Amino acid sequence: MINNEERIAIINKHLENGVEIPCFDGVIIEEAVKLEKGVVIMPNTILLGETEIKAGSVIGPNSYIKNSKIGSNTTLNNTQCYDSIVGSDVTAGPFVHIRPNCNIKDNVHIGNFVEVKNSTVDEGSKLPHLLYVGDSDVGKNVNFGCGCVTVNYDGRNKSRTTVKDGAFIGCNTNLVAPVTIGENAFTAAGSTITENVPDNALSVARAKQTNKENWVNIKKPYKRQHQELK
């Protein structure tokens, strides 16, 4: 890691080249990093290795980027990104982890508490919040609901998930790889999908709801205990 004197010298070099660094606190930029004019680096941001960032992008605060290429007009807020490509007009964060071998294409939105690993996410797709997308090929204009997981590991083998253009993945869906979701297909919230879903289909894979009428009154000890806990 560079010493403080080297750190300030590198920062000053980028300032002279038109990079905006409004506050130096916690900012570390290694010598090999390439930043175009108009990039904004926010506090507590660390840029390492062969990282390249194009004009108009805002990195940070609290971001860590290593050996990655970032397109123009992209915002990475509280984001860690390793050995990956992130396109232009992407928004990510806060609290996003982009692990190695990802290709996040233009106009993708990745929201808070999302992890992406060894995956391609094509243009216009949305991974809004509380997701794990691993070993996956996600098409264009796909929408993931909250709490979805691509189940890529069975304890022995890693398998891939394919989600084709325009698909809509309902909240709390598990996609158990290897599996393919067709174009414009939907999965119902709470489903565990283990078989391929055809184009334009709705897949529902969850237990049927059963209501036990008057259950609380029948189970009087439970009702009394529940009231005591309030």
Residue frames relative to the residue before (quaternion, step in Angstrom):
aa qw qx qy qz dx dy dz
M 1.0000 0.0000 0.0000 0.0000 0.00 0.00 0.00
I 0.5205 -0.6595 0.4480 0.3057 3.59 -0.99 0.81
N 0.4706 -0.6547 0.5050 0.3080 3.56 -1.20 0.55
N 0.7210 -0.4796 0.2794 0.4147 3.57 -1.28 0.29
E 0.6308 0.5372 -0.3395 0.4451 3.59 1.01 -0.76
E 0.6595 0.4893 -0.2980 0.4867 3.57 1.00 -0.85
R 0.6141 0.5689 -0.3378 0.4303 3.57 1.03 -0.82
I 0.6928 0.4702 -0.2751 0.4725 3.58 0.86 -0.98
A 0.6306 0.5365 -0.3371 0.4482 3.59 1.03 -0.75
I 0.6609 0.4933 -0.3081 0.4743 3.59 0.95 -0.83
I 0.6301 0.5289 -0.3314 0.4619 3.58 0.98 -0.82
N 0.6653 0.5049 -0.3039 0.4583 3.59 0.89 -0.92
K 0.6149 0.5459 -0.3483 0.4502 3.59 1.04 -0.73
H 0.6854 0.4739 -0.2857 0.4733 3.56 0.92 -0.89
L 0.6031 0.5477 -0.3542 0.4591 3.59 1.07 -0.66
E 0.6527 0.5172 -0.3031 0.4634 3.57 0.99 -0.85
N 0.7052 0.4507 -0.2515 0.4860 3.58 1.18 -0.62
G 0.6585 -0.5686 0.2942 0.3956 3.58 1.25 0.30
V 0.4561 0.6405 -0.4747 0.3954 3.57 1.24 0.34
E 0.3071 -0.7515 0.5565 0.1768 3.58 -1.01 0.82
I 0.0573 0.7616 -0.6405 0.0801 3.56 -0.80 1.11
P 0.1861 -0.8572 0.4676 0.1086 3.60 0.27 1.24
C 0.7833 0.0720 -0.0424 0.6160 3.58 1.19 -0.49
F 0.3832 -0.7624 0.4812 0.2008 3.58 -0.77 1.06
D 0.4520 0.7323 -0.4419 0.2534 3.61 1.19 -0.36
G 0.8675 0.0593 -0.0757 0.4880 3.54 -0.77 1.11
V 0.5109 0.6442 -0.4296 0.3734 3.61 1.22 0.11
I 0.0292 0.7702 -0.6346 0.0566 3.56 -0.82 1.09
I 0.0129 0.7850 -0.6169 0.0548 3.57 -0.78 1.07
E 0.3129 -0.7601 0.5367 0.1905 3.59 -0.60 1.08
E 0.7029 -0.5226 0.3076 0.3718 3.52 -1.25 0.63
A 0.7081 0.4924 -0.2734 0.4258 3.61 0.91 -0.87
V 0.5107 0.6639 -0.4177 0.3519 3.61 1.21 -0.29
K 0.1803 -0.7834 0.5889 0.0833 3.59 -1.01 0.89
L 0.0209 -0.7993 0.5989 -0.0454 3.56 -0.71 1.14
E 0.3324 -0.7440 0.5432 0.2020 3.57 -0.83 0.97
K 0.6574 -0.4919 0.4029 0.4043 3.53 -1.31 0.39
G 0.7743 0.3363 -0.2586 0.4694 3.57 -0.94 0.92
V 0.4784 0.6249 -0.4562 0.4153 3.59 1.26 0.00
V 0.1940 -0.7621 0.6077 0.1105 3.58 -1.08 0.75
I 0.1133 -0.7827 0.6112 0.0300 3.55 -0.81 1.08
M 0.2304 -0.8005 0.5453 0.0938 3.56 -0.56 1.22
P 0.7097 -0.4807 0.2917 0.4246 3.64 -1.21 0.37
N 0.8391 0.2092 -0.1789 0.4692 3.52 -1.35 0.56
T 0.4622 0.6438 -0.4667 0.3925 3.54 1.03 0.88
I 0.1406 -0.7886 0.5978 0.0301 3.57 -0.93 1.02
L 0.0585 -0.7956 0.6025 -0.0232 3.56 -0.74 1.14
L 0.0049 -0.8455 0.5282 -0.0788 3.56 -0.48 1.24
G 0.8239 0.2993 -0.1926 0.4410 3.52 -1.37 0.33
E 0.7722 -0.3410 0.2796 0.4574 3.54 -1.20 -0.71
T 0.2049 0.8012 -0.5306 0.1861 3.57 0.88 0.95
E 0.0510 -0.7756 0.6290 0.0128 3.56 -1.08 0.85
I 0.0393 -0.8020 0.5957 -0.0211 3.58 -0.86 0.99
K 0.3097 -0.7882 0.5102 0.1500 3.56 -0.77 1.09
A 0.7495 -0.4621 0.2692 0.3902 3.52 -1.34 0.47
G 0.8046 0.3262 -0.2437 0.4322 3.52 -1.19 0.72
S 0.5668 0.6029 -0.3940 0.4000 3.58 1.20 -0.19
V 0.2196 -0.7459 0.6179 0.1164 3.54 -1.20 0.71
I 0.0775 -0.8100 0.5813 -0.0072 3.55 -0.59 1.18
G 0.7615 0.2896 -0.2502 0.5231 3.54 -0.71 1.12
P 0.5033 -0.0198 -0.8154 -0.2854 1.37 -2.50 -0.19
N 0.8274 0.2975 -0.1903 0.4367 3.52 -1.45 0.18
S 0.4591 0.6685 -0.4619 0.3591 3.57 0.88 0.95
Y 0.1761 -0.7642 0.6177 0.0582 3.55 -1.24 0.69
I 0.0221 0.8123 -0.5764 0.0865 3.56 -0.42 1.27
K 0.0336 0.8110 -0.5811 0.0593 3.59 -0.73 1.06
N 0.8642 -0.0378 0.0032 0.5017 3.57 -0.95 1.00
S 0.5266 0.6284 -0.4038 0.4059 3.57 0.93 0.89
K 0.3044 -0.7252 0.5896 0.1839 3.54 -1.25 0.56
I 0.1082 -0.8004 0.5897 -0.0019 3.55 -0.73 1.18
G 0.4091 -0.7400 0.4850 0.2233 3.58 -0.81 1.01
S 0.6905 -0.4815 0.3531 0.4083 3.55 -1.31 -0.21
N 0.8520 0.1673 -0.1354 0.4772 3.55 -1.28 0.60
T 0.4345 0.6716 -0.4652 0.3793 3.55 1.08 0.81
T 0.1961 -0.7754 0.5920 0.0996 3.56 -1.07 0.78
L 0.0249 -0.7785 0.6267 -0.0225 3.57 -0.78 1.11
N 0.0200 -0.8252 0.5600 -0.0707 3.55 -0.15 1.36
N 0.8212 -0.0704 0.0085 0.5662 3.59 -0.62 1.13
T 0.4302 0.7017 -0.4332 0.3671 3.54 0.91 1.02
Q 0.1589 -0.7396 0.6432 0.1188 3.54 -1.15 0.75
C 0.0015 0.8085 -0.5832 0.0780 3.55 -0.82 1.07
Y 0.0329 -0.8188 0.5713 -0.0462 3.57 -0.70 1.14
D 0.8793 -0.0468 0.0541 0.4709 3.56 -1.06 0.89
S 0.5538 0.6037 -0.3749 0.4339 3.57 0.93 0.91
I 0.3610 -0.6836 0.5854 0.2441 3.52 -1.40 0.13
V 0.0501 -0.7680 0.6385 0.0039 3.56 -0.91 0.99
G 0.4012 -0.7701 0.4522 0.2038 3.56 -0.67 1.09
S 0.6874 -0.4580 0.3759 0.4201 3.53 -1.31 -0.45
D 0.8359 0.1897 -0.1646 0.4881 3.54 -1.27 0.60
V 0.3789 0.6904 -0.5031 0.3560 3.55 1.06 0.85
T 0.1182 -0.7502 0.6415 0.1081 3.55 -1.15 0.64
A 0.0497 0.7966 -0.5984 0.0702 3.56 -0.91 0.95
G 0.7250 0.4343 -0.3295 0.4209 3.51 -1.03 0.88
P 0.5614 -0.0769 -0.7866 -0.2453 1.33 -2.47 0.24
F 0.8141 0.2997 -0.2251 0.4437 3.52 -1.44 0.30
V 0.3451 0.7011 -0.5241 0.3386 3.53 0.68 1.27
H 0.1339 -0.7735 0.6169 0.0564 3.56 -1.06 0.87
I 0.0572 -0.7773 0.6264 -0.0087 3.57 -0.54 1.23
R 0.1877 -0.8204 0.5359 0.0673 3.54 -0.27 1.31
P 0.7491 -0.4461 0.2340 0.4302 3.62 -1.21 0.34
N 0.8366 0.2513 -0.2140 0.4372 3.48 -1.41 0.56
C 0.4402 0.6491 -0.4983 0.3696 3.56 0.95 0.89
N 0.1170 -0.7457 0.6513 0.0779 3.52 -1.26 0.62
I 0.0485 -0.7978 0.5998 -0.0375 3.54 -0.21 1.35
K 0.2269 -0.8305 0.4966 0.1105 3.57 -0.33 1.23
D 0.7799 -0.4006 0.2234 0.4260 3.57 -1.35 0.16
N 0.8632 0.1841 -0.1347 0.4504 3.53 -1.32 0.61
V 0.4002 0.6806 -0.5036 0.3507 3.57 1.08 0.68
H 0.1823 -0.7532 0.6202 0.1221 3.56 -1.15 0.68
I 0.0324 -0.7652 0.6428 -0.0118 3.55 -0.88 1.07
G 0.2378 -0.8267 0.4997 0.1017 3.57 -0.47 1.19
N 0.7871 -0.3686 0.2323 0.4367 3.52 -1.34 -0.23
F 0.8523 0.1177 -0.1350 0.4914 3.52 -1.22 0.82
V 0.4231 0.6576 -0.4942 0.3798 3.55 0.73 1.19
E 0.1081 -0.7693 0.6270 0.0572 3.56 -1.06 0.85
V 0.0561 -0.7778 0.6259 -0.0042 3.55 -0.93 1.02
K 0.0063 0.8188 -0.5706 0.0630 3.57 -0.82 1.02
N 0.8619 -0.0435 0.0268 0.5045 3.56 -0.95 0.96
S 0.5355 0.6312 -0.3723 0.4197 3.55 0.98 0.90
T 0.2873 -0.6933 0.6270 0.2089 3.51 -1.38 0.40
V 0.0618 -0.7644 0.6414 0.0222 3.57 -0.94 0.95
D 0.2741 -0.8192 0.4852 0.1351 3.55 -0.35 1.25
E 0.7873 -0.4144 0.2142 0.4032 3.53 -1.38 0.36
G 0.8586 0.2182 -0.1598 0.4354 3.51 -1.15 0.81
S 0.5085 0.6553 -0.4310 0.3552 3.59 1.21 0.04
K 0.2495 -0.7741 0.5724 0.1046 3.54 -1.23 0.62
L 0.0414 -0.7465 0.6638 -0.0184 3.50 -0.94 1.09
P 0.1367 -0.8966 0.4075 0.1065 3.57 0.56 1.17
H 0.8134 -0.2186 0.1803 0.5081 3.64 0.69 -0.90
L 0.8611 0.1377 -0.1081 0.4774 3.52 -1.31 0.65
L 0.4497 0.6860 -0.4330 0.3737 3.56 0.79 1.12
Y 0.1057 -0.7221 0.6679 0.1458 3.51 -1.38 0.33
V 0.0005 -0.7758 0.6294 -0.0451 3.55 -0.71 1.14
G 0.1197 0.8129 -0.5530 0.1380 3.56 -0.23 1.30
D 0.8468 0.0610 -0.0700 0.5238 3.57 -1.10 0.80
S 0.4787 0.6803 -0.3994 0.3855 3.54 0.92 0.99
D 0.2137 -0.7210 0.6428 0.1460 3.51 -1.35 0.49
V 0.0585 -0.8204 0.5675 -0.0391 3.54 -0.24 1.35
G 0.3880 -0.7615 0.4798 0.1983 3.56 -0.75 1.09
K 0.7225 -0.4174 0.3316 0.4402 3.53 -1.33 -0.37
N 0.8706 0.1077 -0.0813 0.4730 3.53 -1.26 0.68
V 0.3163 0.7149 -0.5363 0.3183 3.54 0.96 0.97
N 0.1411 -0.7790 0.6039 0.0922 3.57 -1.08 0.71
F 0.1653 -0.7618 0.6209 0.0827 3.55 -0.88 1.04
G 0.3615 -0.7084 0.5619 0.2276 3.57 -0.97 0.86
C 0.7044 -0.4670 0.3347 0.4167 3.54 -1.32 0.22
G 0.8470 0.2654 -0.1650 0.4301 3.55 -1.15 0.70
C 0.4474 0.7012 -0.4559 0.3167 3.63 1.17 0.33
V 0.1212 -0.7794 0.6128 0.0474 3.54 -1.22 0.64
T 0.2288 -0.6881 0.6599 0.1965 3.54 -1.12 0.71
V 0.2544 -0.7941 0.5413 0.1084 3.54 -0.47 1.29
N 0.0288 -0.8852 0.4624 -0.0411 3.53 0.22 1.34
Y 0.7622 0.3490 -0.1689 0.5184 3.62 1.19 -0.34
D 0.1916 -0.8101 0.5478 0.0837 3.58 -0.73 1.07
G 0.6724 -0.4697 0.2900 0.4932 3.56 1.28 0.23
R 0.7768 0.2234 -0.1360 0.5728 3.54 1.28 -0.33
N 0.8177 0.1577 -0.0440 0.5519 3.57 0.88 -0.96
K 0.3159 -0.6915 0.6138 0.2129 3.52 -1.28 0.61
S 0.0524 -0.8010 0.5963 -0.0059 3.59 -0.85 0.98
R 0.4367 -0.7241 0.4835 0.2262 3.55 -1.20 0.59
T 0.2744 -0.7150 0.6239 0.1560 3.48 -1.35 0.60
T 0.1296 -0.7691 0.6207 0.0799 3.57 -1.06 0.79
V 0.0395 -0.7676 0.6397 -0.0039 3.55 -0.87 1.04
K 0.2638 -0.8198 0.4907 0.1326 3.58 -0.36 1.22
D 0.7705 -0.4099 0.2468 0.4213 3.54 -1.37 0.35
G 0.8616 0.2065 -0.1515 0.4382 3.52 -1.12 0.82
A 0.4449 0.7020 -0.4627 0.3086 3.60 1.20 0.06
F 0.2164 -0.7481 0.6163 0.1172 3.55 -1.25 0.58
I 0.1402 -0.8028 0.5787 0.0327 3.56 -0.54 1.25
G 0.3554 -0.7804 0.4776 0.1912 3.57 -0.41 1.25
C 0.6905 -0.4974 0.3349 0.4045 3.54 -1.24 0.53
N 0.8552 0.1205 -0.1099 0.4919 3.55 -1.16 0.79
T 0.3476 0.7016 -0.5316 0.3231 3.55 0.96 0.92
N 0.1946 -0.7305 0.6417 0.1292 3.55 -1.12 0.81
L 0.1378 -0.7688 0.6208 0.0675 3.58 -0.77 1.05
V 0.1638 -0.8297 0.5305 0.0567 3.57 -0.17 1.32
A 0.2813 -0.8017 0.5117 0.1275 3.55 -0.32 1.32
P 0.5584 -0.1808 -0.8068 -0.0686 1.47 -2.22 1.21
V 0.1382 0.7794 -0.5956 0.1368 3.55 -0.86 1.00
T 0.1896 -0.7728 0.5977 0.0978 3.56 -1.21 0.66
I 0.1882 -0.7442 0.6330 0.1000 3.54 -0.99 0.96
G 0.4036 -0.7712 0.4457 0.2090 3.57 -0.59 1.19
E 0.7068 -0.4451 0.3399 0.4322 3.54 -1.35 0.15
N 0.8644 0.0593 -0.0879 0.4916 3.54 -1.04 0.96
A 0.4093 0.7043 -0.4790 0.3270 3.59 1.19 0.43
F 0.2660 -0.7406 0.5988 0.1490 3.54 -1.31 0.50
T 0.1309 -0.7240 0.6609 0.1481 3.52 -1.28 0.48
A 0.4588 -0.6910 0.4886 0.2707 3.56 -0.95 0.91
A 0.6090 -0.5642 0.4109 0.3767 3.58 -1.10 0.71
G 0.8184 0.2632 -0.2035 0.4684 3.54 -1.07 0.84
S 0.5058 0.6702 -0.4147 0.3507 3.59 1.24 0.17
T 0.2079 -0.7074 0.6556 0.1630 3.53 -1.30 0.53
I 0.1540 -0.8343 0.5290 0.0218 3.54 -0.29 1.35
T 0.0400 -0.8251 0.5628 -0.0306 3.58 -0.59 1.19
E 0.7333 0.3247 -0.2088 0.5597 3.59 1.28 -0.18
N 0.6383 -0.5451 0.3825 0.3862 3.56 -1.17 0.58
V 0.2590 -0.7474 0.5952 0.1414 3.56 -1.14 0.78
P 0.4161 -0.7305 0.4756 0.2590 3.64 -0.66 1.04
D 0.6700 -0.4597 0.3965 0.4274 3.54 -1.32 0.26
N 0.8691 0.1414 -0.1156 0.4597 3.55 -1.17 0.78
A 0.5314 0.6305 -0.4111 0.3887 3.61 1.24 0.27
L 0.3061 -0.6739 0.6273 0.2423 3.53 -1.40 0.26
S 0.1236 -0.7924 0.5948 0.0554 3.58 -0.75 1.03
V 0.0611 -0.7731 0.6313 -0.0051 3.56 -0.85 1.10
A 0.0977 0.8019 -0.5775 0.1177 3.58 -0.57 1.13
R 0.4709 0.6263 -0.4755 0.3998 3.53 0.33 1.31
A 0.6079 -0.5692 0.4057 0.3766 3.56 -1.21 0.51
K 0.5260 -0.6277 0.4757 0.3209 3.54 -1.14 0.70
Q 0.4620 -0.6872 0.4863 0.2790 3.59 -0.91 0.92
T 0.0695 -0.7722 0.6311 0.0222 3.55 -1.07 0.89
N 0.1666 -0.7819 0.5952 0.0807 3.58 -0.82 1.02
K 0.2471 -0.7588 0.5877 0.1333 3.59 -0.79 1.04
E 0.3043 -0.7945 0.4991 0.1643 3.56 -0.16 1.30
N 0.8633 0.0903 -0.0944 0.4874 3.55 -1.08 0.92
W 0.2531 0.8162 -0.4895 0.1739 3.60 1.25 0.40
V 0.6582 0.5280 -0.3187 0.4319 3.61 0.93 -0.90
N 0.6826 0.4791 -0.2977 0.4647 3.59 0.91 -0.83
I 0.6214 0.5228 -0.3412 0.4735 3.58 1.13 -0.62
K 0.7333 0.3537 -0.2003 0.5450 3.57 0.99 -0.88
K 0.0835 -0.8607 0.5008 0.0380 3.58 0.59 1.13
P 0.6280 0.5234 -0.3731 0.4387 3.69 0.87 -0.67
Y 0.6344 0.5217 -0.3275 0.4671 3.56 1.05 -0.77
K 0.6456 0.5264 -0.3205 0.4510 3.58 0.95 -0.87
R 0.6625 0.5043 -0.3080 0.4603 3.59 0.94 -0.89
Q 0.6563 0.5067 -0.3132 0.4631 3.58 0.94 -0.87
H 0.6364 0.5328 -0.3220 0.4554 3.57 0.98 -0.87
Q 0.6710 0.4901 -0.3104 0.4617 3.62 0.93 -0.81
E 0.6389 0.5349 -0.3262 0.4464 3.60 1.05 -0.71
L 0.6614 0.5242 -0.3058 0.4407 3.57 1.11 -0.63
K 0.5526 0.6344 -0.3956 0.3682 3.59 1.15 -0.42
